[in-house]
């Protein structure tokens, strides 16, 4: 005879899980509210001035969010803030600080290339380009730097997709994380 789960225990687990999700969402919203307030304070502007610089008709979306009448700002609103204040990132606006360990260090190395007069090419034209060891090292360094740049761009795109999904659940991820 199969053992059936106690419906009261299952309901208690669902209820506890729901409370944990609600608490997590509330904590995230509070962090986002603090980040918006800090952003305005750092720029020495009021929330109304922030809305004016974004060319909004009014600041109701901000006031509703900051006073708890809405749980989040739309991604479109946050992107408009970024457009109105060049150099602003979504991380700043949602209060996310990226740990240094997540930021890959670029592969920057020094290379010395000496330039000498080329030897005359053989008459058959077989040796059009000769690369010495220093040129090879420089090309390898350049290749590693480009790889690091590609990785950085991929991380930024992934993080942007995560932030967009966190702020707007209707946004679907375009690439696996």
QUIQUI-V438296 format. One record per residue. N is the residue number from 1. RES is the residue in three letters. SS is DSSP state (~ for helix, > for strand, _ for the rest). NEAR is the number of other ideal C-beta (glycine too) atoms within 12 Angstrom. Layout:
# QUIQUI-V438296
N&RES&SS&NEAR + N&RES&SS&NEAR
This chain:
# QUIQUI-V438296
1&UNK&_&3 + 2&UNK&_&4 + 3&UNK&_&5 + 4&UNK&_&8 + 5&UNK&_&12 + 6&UNK&_&10 + 7&UNK&~&10 + 8&UNK&~&10 + 9&UNK&~&12 + 10&UNK&~&13 + 11&UNK&~&13 + 12&UNK&~&14 + 13&UNK&~&15 + 14&UNK&~&15 + 15&UNK&~&14 + 16&UNK&~&14 + 17&UNK&~&14 + 18&UNK&~&14 + 19&UNK&~&14 + 20&UNK&~&14 + 21&UNK&~&14 + 22&UNK&~&15 + 23&UNK&~&14 + 24&UNK&~&16 + 25&UNK&~&19 + 26&UNK&~&17 + 27&UNK&~&16 + 28&UNK&~&23 + 29&UNK&~&28 + 30&UNK&~&21 + 31&UNK&~&23 + 32&UNK&~&37 + 33&UNK&~&30 + 34&UNK&~&21 + 35&UNK&~&32 + 36&UNK&~&38 + 37&UNK&~&24 + 38&UNK&~&20 + 39&UNK&~&35 + 40&UNK&~&30 + 41&UNK&~&15 + 42&UNK&~&16 + 43&UNK&_&21 + 44&UNK&_&10 + 45&UNK&_&23 + 46&UNK&_&19 + 47&UNK&~&29 + 48&UNK&~&19 + 49&UNK&~&19 + 50&UNK&~&35 + 51&UNK&~&28 + 52&UNK&~&17 + 53&UNK&~&24 + 54&UNK&_&29 + 55&UNK&_&14 + 56&UNK&_&23 + 57&UNK&_&10 + 58&UNK&_&15 + 59&UNK&_&27 + 60&UNK&~&18 + 61&UNK&~&27 + 62&UNK&~&36 + 63&UNK&~&22 + 64&UNK&~&22 + 65&UNK&~&31 + 66&UNK&~&30 + 67&UNK&_&17 + 68&UNK&_&14 + 69&UNK&_&14 + 70&UNK&_&18 + 71&UNK&_&23 + 72&UNK&_&34 + 73&UNK&_&38 + 74&UNK&_&24 + 75&UNK&~&26 + 76&UNK&~&20 + 77&UNK&~&31 + 78&UNK&~&37 + 79&UNK&~&23 + 80&UNK&~&23 + 81&UNK&~&37 + 82&UNK&~&24 + 83&UNK&~&17 + 84&UNK&~&24 + 85&UNK&_&23 + 86&UNK&_&9 + 87&UNK&_&12 + 88&UNK&_&25 + 89&UNK&_&23 + 90&UNK&~&35 + 91&UNK&~&26 + 92&UNK&~&26 + 93&UNK&~&40 + 94&UNK&~&38 + 95&UNK&_&26 + 96&UNK&_&23 + 97&UNK&_&14 + 98&UNK&_&21 + 99&UNK&_&9 + 100&UNK&~&8 + 101&UNK&~&8 + 102&UNK&~&17 + 103&UNK&_&16 + 104&UNK&_&21 + 105&UNK&_&15 + 106&UNK&_&18 + 107&UNK&_&20 + 108&UNK&_&13 + 109&UNK&_&17 + 110&UNK&_&10 + 111&UNK&_&20 + 112&UNK&_&13 + 113&UNK&_&17 + 114&UNK&_&12 + 115&UNK&_&9 + 116&UNK&_&10 + 117&UNK&_&6 + 118&UNK&_&13 + 119&UNK&_&10 + 120&UNK&_&8 + 121&UNK&_&12 + 122&UNK&_&11 + 123&UNK&_&7 + 124&UNK&_&7 + 125&UNK&_&9 + 126&UNK&_&9 + 127&UNK&_&13 + 128&UNK&_&10 + 129&UNK&_&11 + 130&UNK&_&14 + 131&UNK&_&15 + 132&UNK&_&18 + 133&UNK&~&14 + 134&UNK&~&17 + 135&UNK&~&19 + 136&UNK&~&15 + 137&UNK&~&19 + 138&UNK&~&20 + 139&UNK&~&18 + 140&UNK&~&18 + 141&UNK&~&22 + 142&UNK&~&20 + 143&UNK&~&16 + 144&UNK&~&21 + 145&UNK&~&21 + 146&UNK&~&16 + 147&UNK&~&17 + 148&UNK&~&21 + 149&UNK&~&19 + 150&UNK&~&17 + 151&UNK&~&20 + 152&UNK&~&21 + 153&UNK&~&16 + 154&UNK&~&18 + 155&UNK&~&21 + 156&UNK&~&21 + 157&UNK&~&18 + 158&UNK&~&20 + 159&UNK&~&26 + 160&UNK&~&29 + 161&UNK&~&23 + 162&UNK&~&26 + 163&UNK&~&33 + 164&UNK&~&25 + 165&UNK&~&21 + 166&UNK&~&30 + 167&UNK&~&32 + 168&UNK&_&23 + 169&UNK&_&14 + 170&UNK&_&13 + 171&UNK&_&18 + 172&UNK&_&11 + 173&UNK&_&19 + 174&UNK&_&13 + 175&UNK&_&14 + 176&UNK&_&9 + 177&UNK&_&15
